[in-house]
Amino acid sequence: MRPLAPRRTTALLAGLGLLLTAACSTAGEGTDRTEPGLTSGPGITETTISLGALTDLTGPYAALSTSVVNAQQLAVDQINADGGICGRTLEIIVRDHGYDVQQALGAYTEIAPSVAAMPQLLGSPMLAALLDDLAADEMLTFPQSWDSTLLGRPEIQIPGNTYDVDMINAVDYLSRNSLVADGDVIGHVVFENEYGANALRGSTFAAERAGLRVVEQRIMPTDQDMSAQVAALRDADVTAVLFSAGPAQTASFVGVASAGGWDVPVIGSTPAYASQLLETAAAPALEEMFVMVSGAPAASSDLPGVRALVESYQTAYPDESIDGGVLSGHGVIEFLAEALRIACDQGDLSRAGIVAAHRTQGLVEGDLGMAMDFSDPDLPPSVDSYLLRPQVGADGGLVEIETASRAPAVADYTFPTSG
């Protein structure tokens, strides 16, 4: 474990979030040296580079996963239209695990021999069950998880800033905007899982630094009615609430609080919000009370790369809505594609070669307002957060209220590592 050293960062960072992409193709192994001077491995043939995605298309995160899958297929189609990588086209073998660990294990066993890397693995329980396999297989994997306990593993790439960092930046936002003062109590509603624990680690650290006290409310992902949590935090006289749960819980919390006349600021982690909430009765309360902290800009951003992606996505998928999964999914493919290009230039498209190539990327700026540094597996690639507010009619249902920045306290924070 070690504190984050100052790192050179430009523009605005990324979160991604992770989850990933596309074409549901059949698995075919490619493990031979394909041409003189080029070492290959699983998923590499003379014509194709196959990638894998284990995602949730039929479970609780189906809407977000669909956006990521679509966006990553769009990115792959664009790369292939430009000639592919290393003289090969890209394809993504997608399997749906329905947010079930056993289905994920079976799907990984099926596709692992046939893929070179995994631009998506959604679900903390699924990832935890597969960590040893991913390490043994040297499989470069972008999980749809931002848990900093995953740091320290060269083959695991968190696709942006982590849950704990987002909460440190959220507390800083509250302090800078005089929404809390020294000695205040803040609430933190968290899922009782890896996501919630990591977010709570960050809020507790930041609150201590800011002279605040955290009162936590732990809930299960199956809990839908937040009336008890609203009552408990209101009784605790909190002046602001941090929220690291799911969209359904967010809608319930702000709806109950608003109906009871409690106009408390609520700052949520990225997984706590989905644009579909603006189609519910909670929309007015969300617009009034809720702010989301995110490693990626809003889909409504006027950044040229974001506008181009939104236009391309709407053309390719005219019946689908835009959300954060679109930016996250597309961004991951951009970063993975660059790793594959470097590996090709180095003559080593084996899995180990792809991991090594990825870790040569220092500061990388994508087209979506994201700047990442992938060189140190012990650190997240970014520690800056955007502050976004829900708005009906905006692309992705969010607008930017603060550009990406980091709290001074981040420099003193020590990350847990599992490597």
C-alpha positions as CSV (number, residue, x, y, z in Angstrom):
1,M,0.0,0.0,0.0
2,R,1.2,3.5,-0.7
3,P,-0.2,7.0,-1.1
4,L,-0.8,8.4,-4.5
5,A,2.1,10.4,-5.8
6,P,1.3,13.5,-7.9
7,R,0.6,12.6,-11.5
8,R,0.5,14.6,-14.6
9,T,-3.1,14.9,-15.8
10,T,-4.9,16.9,-18.5
11,A,-8.4,17.4,-19.4
12,L,-11.0,15.3,-17.7
13,L,-10.9,12.0,-16.6
14,A,-12.7,9.0,-17.0
15,G,-14.7,6.5,-15.2
16,L,-15.9,4.2,-16.9
17,G,-17.3,2.4,-16.1
18,L,-16.9,-0.4,-16.7
19,L,-18.9,-3.2,-18.8
20,L,-18.4,-4.0,-22.3
21,T,-19.0,-4.8,-25.8
22,A,-20.4,-6.4,-28.6
23,A,-20.7,-8.8,-31.4
24,C,-22.2,-12.1,-30.3
25,S,-20.0,-14.4,-32.3
26,T,-19.1,-18.0,-31.9
27,A,-15.9,-18.9,-30.2
28,G,-12.9,-20.1,-32.2
29,E,-9.5,-20.7,-30.8
30,G,-6.3,-19.1,-32.2
31,T,-3.2,-20.0,-30.4
32,D,-0.5,-20.4,-33.1
33,R,2.3,-18.1,-34.2
34,T,0.6,-16.5,-37.2
35,E,3.5,-15.0,-39.1
36,P,7.2,-14.8,-38.8
37,G,8.3,-12.4,-36.0
38,L,4.9,-12.2,-34.4
39,T,4.1,-14.1,-31.2
40,S,0.4,-14.8,-30.9
41,G,-1.9,-16.5,-28.3
42,P,-5.5,-17.3,-27.6
43,G,-7.9,-15.2,-29.6
44,I,-5.4,-14.4,-32.4
45,T,-5.8,-15.8,-35.9
46,E,-4.4,-14.6,-39.2
47,T,-7.5,-12.5,-39.8
48,T,-9.1,-11.8,-36.4
49,I,-8.5,-10.6,-32.8
50,S,-11.3,-12.0,-30.6
51,L,-12.2,-10.2,-27.3
52,G,-14.5,-11.4,-24.6
53,A,-17.3,-9.8,-22.6
54,L,-19.2,-11.3,-19.7
55,T,-22.1,-9.0,-18.9
56,D,-25.6,-8.7,-17.6
57,L,-28.2,-8.4,-20.4
58,T,-31.1,-9.9,-18.5
59,G,-30.6,-9.0,-14.8
60,P,-30.6,-5.9,-12.7
61,Y,-28.0,-4.0,-14.8
62,A,-29.4,-4.9,-18.2
63,A,-30.1,-1.3,-19.3
64,L,-26.5,-0.2,-18.5
65,S,-25.0,-3.4,-19.9
66,T,-26.9,-3.0,-23.2
67,S,-25.5,0.5,-23.6
68,V,-22.0,-0.6,-23.1
69,V,-22.3,-3.6,-25.4
70,N,-23.8,-1.4,-28.1
71,A,-21.1,1.3,-27.7
72,Q,-18.3,-1.2,-27.8
73,Q,-19.7,-2.8,-30.9
74,L,-19.8,0.6,-32.4
75,A,-16.2,1.2,-31.5
76,V,-15.2,-2.1,-33.0
77,D,-17.1,-1.4,-36.2
78,Q,-15.3,2.0,-36.5
79,I,-11.9,0.4,-35.9
80,N,-12.6,-2.3,-38.5
81,A,-13.8,0.2,-41.0
82,D,-10.4,1.9,-40.6
83,G,-8.5,-1.3,-41.4
84,G,-8.5,-3.1,-38.0
85,I,-5.4,-3.7,-35.9
86,C,-2.3,-5.5,-36.9
87,G,-3.9,-6.5,-40.2
88,R,-6.8,-8.1,-38.4
89,T,-10.4,-7.3,-37.7
90,L,-11.7,-7.2,-34.1
91,E,-14.7,-9.1,-32.8
92,I,-16.3,-9.4,-29.4
93,I,-17.7,-12.6,-28.0
94,V,-20.5,-11.6,-25.7
95,R,-22.0,-13.8,-23.0
96,D,-24.9,-12.9,-20.7
97,H,-24.5,-14.1,-17.1
98,G,-27.7,-12.5,-15.8
99,Y,-25.8,-11.3,-12.7
100,D,-25.3,-14.9,-11.6
101,V,-21.9,-16.1,-10.5
102,Q,-22.3,-19.7,-11.6
103,Q,-23.4,-18.6,-15.1
104,A,-20.4,-16.3,-15.3
105,L,-18.0,-19.1,-14.3
106,G,-19.5,-21.3,-17.0
107,A,-19.4,-18.6,-19.6
108,Y,-15.7,-17.8,-18.8
109,T,-14.8,-21.4,-19.1
110,E,-16.5,-21.5,-22.5
111,I,-14.9,-18.4,-24.1
112,A,-11.6,-18.0,-22.3
113,P,-9.6,-20.3,-24.6
114,S,-10.8,-18.2,-27.6
115,V,-10.2,-14.6,-26.5
116,A,-7.1,-12.4,-26.2
117,A,-8.5,-9.9,-23.6
118,M,-11.7,-9.0,-21.9
119,P,-13.0,-5.4,-22.4
120,Q,-15.9,-6.2,-20.1
121,L,-16.6,-8.2,-16.9
122,L,-19.6,-6.8,-15.1
123,G,-20.4,-7.6,-11.5
124,S,-18.2,-7.5,-8.3
125,P,-19.3,-11.1,-7.2
126,M,-18.5,-12.5,-10.7
127,L,-15.1,-10.7,-10.8
128,A,-14.2,-12.0,-7.3
129,A,-15.0,-15.5,-8.4
130,L,-12.8,-15.2,-11.5
131,L,-9.8,-13.2,-10.2
132,D,-7.5,-16.3,-9.8
133,D,-8.4,-17.5,-13.3
134,L,-7.8,-14.1,-14.8
135,A,-4.3,-14.0,-13.2
136,A,-3.4,-17.5,-14.2
137,D,-4.5,-16.8,-17.8
138,E,-2.8,-13.4,-17.9
139,M,-6.0,-12.0,-19.3
140,L,-6.1,-8.2,-19.6
141,T,-9.5,-7.4,-18.2
142,F,-11.5,-4.2,-17.8
143,P,-14.1,-4.9,-15.1
144,Q,-17.2,-2.9,-14.7
145,S,-16.1,-2.2,-11.1
146,W,-14.2,0.7,-9.6
147,D,-13.2,-1.0,-6.3
148,S,-9.7,0.1,-5.3
149,T,-9.0,-3.3,-3.7
150,L,-8.5,-4.5,-7.3
151,L,-5.4,-2.4,-7.6
152,G,-2.1,-4.1,-7.7
153,R,-3.0,-6.7,-10.3
154,P,-1.3,-6.1,-13.7
155,E,-4.0,-7.9,-15.6
156,I,-6.9,-6.0,-14.1
157,Q,-7.5,-2.5,-15.3
158,I,-10.0,-0.4,-13.4
159,P,-11.4,1.8,-16.1
160,G,-11.2,5.1,-14.2
161,N,-11.2,6.6,-10.8
162,T,-12.3,4.4,-7.9
163,Y,-15.4,4.5,-5.6
164,D,-13.3,5.7,-2.6
165,V,-11.8,8.6,-4.6
166,D,-15.2,9.6,-5.9
167,M,-16.4,9.9,-2.4
168,I,-13.3,11.9,-1.3
169,N,-14.1,14.3,-4.2
170,A,-17.8,14.3,-3.2
171,V,-17.0,15.5,0.4
172,D,-14.7,18.1,-1.1
173,Y,-17.6,19.4,-3.3
174,L,-19.9,19.6,-0.2
175,S,-17.2,21.6,1.7
176,R,-16.3,23.9,-1.1
177,N,-19.9,24.8,-1.8
178,S,-20.7,25.4,1.9
179,L,-23.2,22.6,2.0
180,V,-21.5,21.2,5.1
181,A,-19.5,22.9,7.9
182,D,-16.9,21.8,10.4
183,G,-18.6,19.6,13.0
184,D,-21.5,18.6,10.8
185,V,-22.8,15.0,10.5
186,I,-23.2,13.5,7.0
187,G,-25.0,10.3,6.1
188,H,-23.8,7.6,3.8
189,V,-26.2,5.0,2.5
190,V,-24.1,2.0,1.1
191,F,-24.7,-1.4,-0.3
192,E,-23.4,-4.1,2.0
193,N,-20.9,-5.3,-0.6
194,E,-17.5,-4.5,-2.1
195,Y,-18.8,-1.4,-3.8
196,G,-20.4,0.0,-0.7
197,A,-17.4,-0.8,1.5
198,N,-14.9,0.9,-0.8
199,A,-17.1,4.0,-1.1
200,L,-17.4,4.2,2.7
201,R,-13.7,3.9,3.1
202,G,-13.3,7.1,1.0
203,S,-16.1,9.0,2.7
204,T,-14.8,8.2,6.2
205,F,-11.2,9.3,5.3
206,A,-12.5,12.6,3.7
207,A,-14.9,13.3,6.5
208,E,-12.1,13.0,9.1
209,R,-10.0,15.4,7.1
210,A,-12.9,17.9,6.8
211,G,-13.9,17.8,10.5
212,L,-17.1,15.9,9.7
213,R,-18.7,12.7,11.1
214,V,-20.2,10.0,9.0
215,V,-23.4,8.1,10.0
216,E,-23.8,5.1,7.8
217,Q,-26.8,3.2,6.7
218,R,-26.0,-0.3,5.2
219,I,-28.6,-1.8,2.9
220,M,-28.9,-4.9,0.7
221,P,-29.3,-4.6,-3.1
222,T,-32.7,-6.2,-2.6
223,D,-33.9,-3.4,-0.4
224,Q,-36.2,-1.1,-2.4
225,D,-38.0,1.1,0.1
226,M,-35.7,3.7,1.7
227,S,-38.3,5.1,4.2
228,A,-36.4,3.8,7.2
229,Q,-33.1,5.2,6.0
230,V,-34.6,8.6,5.4
231,A,-36.1,8.6,8.8
232,A,-32.8,7.4,10.5
233,L,-30.6,10.0,8.8
234,R,-33.1,12.8,9.4
235,D,-33.2,11.9,13.1
236,A,-29.4,12.0,13.1
237,D,-29.6,15.6,11.9
238,V,-27.3,15.0,8.9
239,T,-26.7,18.0,6.7
240,A,-25.9,16.0,3.5
241,V,-26.2,12.4,2.3
242,L,-23.7,10.4,0.3
243,F,-25.3,7.5,-1.6
244,S,-23.5,4.4,-2.9
245,A,-26.3,2.0,-3.8
246,G,-28.4,1.4,-7.0
247,P,-30.7,3.6,-9.0
248,A,-33.9,2.1,-7.5
249,Q,-32.7,3.0,-4.0
250,T,-31.7,6.5,-5.1
251,A,-35.2,7.1,-6.6
252,S,-36.8,5.8,-3.4
253,F,-34.6,7.9,-1.1
254,V,-35.0,11.2,-2.8
255,G,-38.7,10.6,-3.4
256,V,-39.4,9.8,0.2
257,A,-37.2,12.7,1.5
258,S,-38.8,15.2,-0.9
259,A,-42.4,14.1,0.0
260,G,-41.5,14.6,3.7
261,G,-40.3,18.1,3.1
262,W,-36.6,17.2,3.7
263,D,-34.6,19.1,1.1
264,V,-31.2,17.5,1.9
265,P,-28.4,17.4,-0.8
266,V,-27.7,13.9,-2.0
267,I,-24.4,13.1,-3.7
268,G,-24.3,9.7,-5.4
269,S,-21.7,7.3,-6.8
270,T,-21.9,6.6,-10.5
271,P,-23.8,3.3,-10.1
272,A,-26.5,5.1,-8.0
273,Y,-28.0,6.7,-11.0
274,A,-29.6,5.7,-14.3
275,S,-31.2,8.1,-16.8
276,Q,-34.3,6.0,-16.9
277,L,-35.1,7.4,-13.4
278,L,-36.1,10.6,-15.1
279,E,-39.1,8.8,-16.6
280,T,-40.4,8.1,-13.0
281,A,-42.2,10.1,-10.4
282,A,-38.9,10.7,-8.7
283,A,-37.7,13.0,-11.6
284,P,-38.5,16.4,-9.9
285,A,-36.8,15.4,-6.7
286,L,-33.7,14.1,-8.5
287,E,-33.4,17.3,-10.4
288,E,-33.7,19.3,-7.2
289,M,-31.7,17.3,-4.7
290,F,-29.3,14.8,-6.4
291,V,-25.8,15.2,-7.8
292,M,-23.7,12.4,-9.3
293,V,-20.0,12.2,-9.0
294,S,-18.4,10.6,-12.1
295,G,-15.1,9.9,-13.7
296,A,-16.5,10.6,-17.1
297,P,-18.2,13.7,-18.5
298,A,-21.9,13.9,-19.2
299,A,-23.2,12.6,-22.5
300,S,-24.6,16.1,-22.9
301,S,-21.1,17.6,-22.8
302,D,-20.1,19.9,-25.6
303,L,-16.7,18.2,-26.0
304,P,-16.2,17.4,-29.7
305,G,-15.5,13.8,-29.1
306,V,-18.5,13.3,-27.0
307,R,-20.8,15.1,-29.5
308,A,-19.4,12.9,-32.3
309,L,-20.0,9.7,-30.3
310,V,-23.5,10.7,-29.3
311,E,-24.3,11.4,-33.0
312,S,-22.7,8.1,-34.2
313,Y,-24.5,6.1,-31.4
314,Q,-27.9,7.6,-32.2
315,T,-27.4,6.8,-35.9
316,A,-26.4,3.2,-35.2
317,Y,-29.0,2.6,-32.4
318,P,-31.9,5.1,-33.1
319,D,-34.2,3.3,-30.6
320,E,-31.8,3.3,-27.7
321,S,-31.3,6.0,-25.1
322,I,-27.9,7.5,-24.3
323,D,-26.4,7.0,-20.9
324,G,-23.1,6.8,-19.1
325,G,-22.5,3.3,-20.4
326,V,-22.1,4.6,-23.9
327,L,-19.1,6.7,-23.0
328,S,-17.7,4.1,-20.7
329,G,-18.0,1.3,-23.2
330,H,-16.6,3.2,-26.1
331,G,-13.7,4.6,-24.1
332,V,-12.5,1.2,-22.9
333,I,-12.3,-0.1,-26.5
334,E,-10.2,2.9,-27.4
335,F,-7.7,2.2,-24.7
336,L,-7.6,-1.6,-25.3
337,A,-7.2,-0.9,-29.0
338,E,-4.1,1.2,-28.3
339,A,-2.7,-1.6,-26.2
340,L,-3.2,-4.1,-29.1
341,R,-1.5,-1.7,-31.5
342,I,1.5,-1.4,-29.2
343,A,1.6,-5.2,-28.7
344,C,1.6,-5.6,-32.5
345,D,4.4,-3.1,-33.0
346,Q,6.4,-5.0,-30.3
347,G,5.7,-8.3,-32.1
348,D,3.9,-10.0,-29.2
349,L,0.2,-10.5,-29.3
350,S,0.3,-13.1,-26.6
351,R,-1.8,-12.4,-23.5
352,A,1.3,-11.5,-21.5
353,G,2.4,-9.3,-24.4
354,I,-0.9,-7.5,-24.4
355,V,-0.7,-6.8,-20.7
356,A,2.9,-5.6,-20.9
357,A,2.0,-3.3,-23.9
358,H,-1.0,-1.9,-21.9
359,R,1.2,-1.0,-19.0
360,T,3.6,1.0,-21.2
361,Q,0.8,3.6,-21.6
362,G,1.6,6.6,-19.5
363,L,-0.7,9.5,-20.0
364,V,-3.3,8.6,-22.6
365,E,-5.9,11.1,-23.8
366,G,-9.0,9.7,-25.5
367,D,-11.5,11.5,-27.6
368,L,-14.1,11.6,-24.8
369,G,-12.6,14.1,-22.3
370,M,-10.8,11.3,-20.4
371,A,-7.1,11.3,-19.5
372,M,-5.7,8.1,-18.1
373,D,-2.3,6.8,-16.9
374,F,-2.2,3.0,-17.1
375,S,1.5,2.6,-16.2
376,D,1.2,1.8,-12.5
377,P,-1.2,-1.1,-11.6
378,D,-1.0,0.0,-7.9
379,L,-2.8,3.3,-8.7
380,P,-6.1,4.1,-10.5
381,P,-5.6,5.6,-13.9
382,S,-7.3,8.8,-12.8
383,V,-8.4,10.5,-9.6
384,D,-10.5,13.4,-11.0
385,S,-14.2,13.5,-10.8
386,Y,-16.9,15.5,-12.6
387,L,-20.1,16.6,-10.8
388,L,-23.2,16.0,-12.8
389,R,-26.9,16.9,-12.2
390,P,-29.9,15.1,-13.6
391,Q,-31.9,17.1,-16.2
392,V,-34.9,15.9,-18.1
393,G,-34.2,16.2,-21.9
394,A,-30.4,16.2,-21.7
395,D,-28.5,13.5,-23.5
396,G,-27.9,10.8,-20.9
397,G,-30.2,12.6,-18.5
398,L,-27.3,14.6,-16.9
399,V,-25.6,18.0,-17.3
400,E,-22.2,19.1,-15.9
401,I,-22.1,21.4,-13.0
402,E,-18.4,21.1,-12.3
403,T,-15.6,19.9,-14.6
404,A,-13.3,17.2,-13.5
405,S,-11.1,18.0,-10.5
406,R,-9.5,16.3,-7.5
407,A,-9.7,17.1,-3.8
408,P,-6.4,18.1,-2.1
409,A,-7.0,15.2,0.3
410,V,-6.6,12.6,-2.5
411,A,-2.8,13.2,-2.5
412,D,-2.7,11.9,1.1
413,Y,-5.0,9.0,0.6
414,T,-3.5,5.5,0.8
415,F,-5.0,3.0,-1.6
416,P,-5.6,-0.7,-0.6
417,T,-4.0,-3.1,-3.0
418,S,-4.6,-6.8,-3.5
419,G,-1.6,-7.7,-5.6
